[in-house]
Amino acid sequence: MKTSGILLIVNTVLLIVIWAFIGIKYTELPEIIPTHFDFRGNVDGESGKSSIWILPCIATFISLLFSILSKNPDSPLLNVPQSFRNKKTIDLYMQSLLFPIMLLFLDITVESILVAQGKQKELSNAVFYILGLLFIVIGVAFVKGFQQGKTQKSDK
């Protein structure tokens, strides 16, 4: 199985886990839950508990958007180097990019619920590590695109 296929399965499982976790914990949530955190992870915004469903909706939208975009490598919505504009590379890139995004949504969902239940006071530093992973994926893609672009220019 190709790496992009494995990532697709992992990303889909993460999305299902996000929905399932909220579904299981929803009845245990207080009527007011944290919905926004400052840079230090402290709660700075609250809302009704039904707002917890916004996170999986956004995660699902992003997942579907990435899936649609990966089917059309020539989409003007993709800001990728020309060397990435083939089905195999764009699939791998989009699934690689989606992985830390799904991890981020899962972490924020779990930690928001833990804070709402009083089991945790603030978001942990996991968010920063996941964001670091996201930037690494973007950085690797940038370097690979630059290298492939240089190779293509020297071949001409």
C-alpha positions as CSV (number, residue, x, y, z in Angstrom):
1,M,0.0,0.0,0.0
2,K,1.2,3.5,-0.9
3,T,2.2,6.0,1.9
4,S,-0.6,8.3,0.8
5,G,-3.1,5.4,1.1
6,I,-1.9,4.7,4.6
7,L,-2.1,8.3,5.6
8,L,-5.7,8.5,4.1
9,I,-6.7,5.6,6.4
10,V,-5.0,7.2,9.4
11,N,-6.6,10.6,8.8
12,T,-10.0,9.0,8.3
13,V,-9.6,7.1,11.6
14,L,-8.6,10.3,13.4
15,L,-11.7,12.1,12.0
16,I,-13.9,9.2,13.2
17,V,-12.3,9.3,16.6
18,I,-12.9,13.0,16.9
19,W,-16.6,12.6,16.1
20,A,-16.9,9.5,18.3
21,F,-15.1,11.0,21.3
22,I,-17.4,14.1,21.3
23,G,-20.5,11.8,20.9
24,I,-19.5,9.7,23.9
25,K,-18.5,12.7,26.1
26,Y,-21.3,15.1,25.1
27,T,-23.8,14.2,27.8
28,E,-21.1,14.6,30.5
29,L,-20.2,18.1,29.5
30,P,-21.4,21.1,31.5
31,E,-23.7,23.6,29.8
32,I,-20.9,26.1,29.3
33,I,-17.6,24.9,27.9
34,P,-14.3,26.5,26.9
35,T,-14.3,27.4,23.2
36,H,-11.2,29.6,22.9
37,F,-7.7,29.5,24.5
38,D,-5.0,32.1,24.6
39,F,-1.4,31.6,23.6
40,R,-0.6,30.1,27.0
41,G,-3.4,27.6,26.9
42,N,-5.7,29.4,29.3
43,V,-9.4,29.7,28.6
44,D,-10.4,33.1,27.3
45,G,-13.7,32.2,25.7
46,E,-16.7,30.1,26.6
47,S,-19.9,29.1,24.9
48,G,-22.8,26.6,25.1
49,K,-21.8,22.9,25.0
50,S,-23.4,22.4,21.6
51,S,-20.5,24.6,20.2
52,I,-18.2,21.5,20.7
53,W,-19.6,20.2,17.4
54,I,-18.0,23.0,15.4
55,L,-14.6,21.3,15.7
56,P,-15.5,18.0,14.0
57,C,-17.5,20.0,11.4
58,I,-14.4,22.1,10.5
59,A,-12.2,19.0,10.5
60,T,-14.6,17.2,8.2
61,F,-14.7,20.2,5.9
62,I,-10.9,20.4,5.7
63,S,-10.7,16.7,5.1
64,L,-13.2,16.8,2.2
65,L,-11.5,19.9,0.8
66,F,-8.1,18.3,0.8
67,S,-9.6,15.1,-0.8
68,I,-11.2,17.1,-3.6
69,L,-8.1,19.2,-4.2
70,S,-5.9,16.1,-4.4
71,K,-8.0,14.8,-7.2
72,N,-7.3,17.9,-9.4
73,P,-3.5,18.6,-9.3
74,D,-4.0,21.6,-11.6
75,S,-6.5,23.3,-9.3
76,P,-5.8,27.0,-8.9
77,L,-6.5,26.6,-5.2
78,L,-3.3,24.6,-4.7
79,N,-0.3,26.8,-4.0
80,V,2.3,24.1,-4.8
81,P,5.3,24.0,-7.1
82,Q,4.7,22.8,-10.7
83,S,6.8,19.7,-9.8
84,F,4.0,18.7,-7.3
85,R,1.3,18.9,-9.8
86,N,0.8,15.2,-10.4
87,K,-1.7,12.9,-8.8
88,K,0.8,10.8,-6.8
89,T,2.8,13.7,-5.3
90,I,-0.2,15.9,-4.6
91,D,-2.0,12.9,-2.9
92,L,1.0,12.4,-0.6
93,Y,1.4,16.1,0.1
94,M,-2.2,16.6,0.9
95,Q,-2.5,13.5,3.2
96,S,0.8,14.4,4.9
97,L,-0.5,17.9,5.5
98,L,-3.8,16.7,6.7
99,F,-2.2,14.3,9.3
100,P,-1.0,17.0,11.7
101,I,-4.2,19.0,11.1
102,M,-6.3,16.0,12.2
103,L,-4.0,15.5,15.2
104,L,-4.4,19.1,16.1
105,F,-8.2,18.9,16.0
106,L,-8.2,15.7,18.0
107,D,-5.9,17.2,20.7
108,I,-7.9,20.4,21.0
109,T,-11.1,18.4,21.2
110,V,-9.9,16.1,23.9
111,E,-8.2,18.8,25.9
112,S,-11.2,21.2,25.6
113,I,-13.4,18.5,27.0
114,L,-11.0,17.7,29.8
115,V,-10.9,21.4,30.7
116,A,-14.7,21.6,30.6
117,Q,-14.9,18.6,32.9
118,G,-12.4,20.2,35.3
119,K,-9.8,17.4,34.8
120,Q,-7.4,19.8,33.3
121,K,-6.9,23.6,33.8
122,E,-5.4,24.6,30.4
123,L,-4.3,23.2,27.1
124,S,-1.0,21.3,27.2
125,N,2.0,22.0,25.1
126,A,1.0,19.2,22.8
127,V,-0.5,21.8,20.5
128,F,2.9,23.4,20.0
129,Y,4.5,20.0,19.1
130,I,1.7,19.3,16.6
131,L,2.1,22.7,15.1
132,G,5.8,22.0,14.9
133,L,5.0,18.8,13.0
134,L,2.8,20.8,10.6
135,F,5.6,23.2,9.9
136,I,8.0,20.4,9.3
137,V,5.7,18.8,6.7
138,I,5.4,22.2,5.0
139,G,9.1,22.8,5.2
140,V,10.0,19.3,3.7
141,A,7.5,19.9,0.9
142,F,9.0,23.4,0.3
143,V,12.6,22.0,0.1
144,K,11.6,19.0,-2.1
145,G,9.7,21.4,-4.4
146,F,12.7,23.7,-4.6
147,Q,15.0,20.8,-5.3
148,Q,12.8,19.3,-8.0
149,G,12.4,22.7,-9.6
150,K,16.1,23.2,-9.7
151,T,16.6,19.7,-11.2
152,Q,14.0,20.4,-13.9
153,K,15.6,23.7,-14.8
154,S,19.1,22.1,-15.1
155,D,17.6,19.3,-17.4
156,K,16.4,21.9,-19.9
